[in-house]
Amino acid sequence: MPQLNPTPWFPILVFSWLIFLTIIPSKILKHTFSKEPKFDTQKSKSDSWIWPWQ
């Protein structure tokens, strides 16, 4: 059965994982957002909800 022969598929698997682990993370880490998120250090006071069933 040719499906059980790993010779043609193993190099393809290794090469694809090599691409996923080397090239793609560097491209993702170089990406910059147009708007940086702002983190608010102060906690906002929220009003408690009045539940009608209590």
Protein Blocks (a to p, Z undefined) as FASTA:
>chain_A
ZZlpmklmmmmmmmmmmmmmmmmmmmmmmpccfbdcdddfbdcdddddddfkZZ
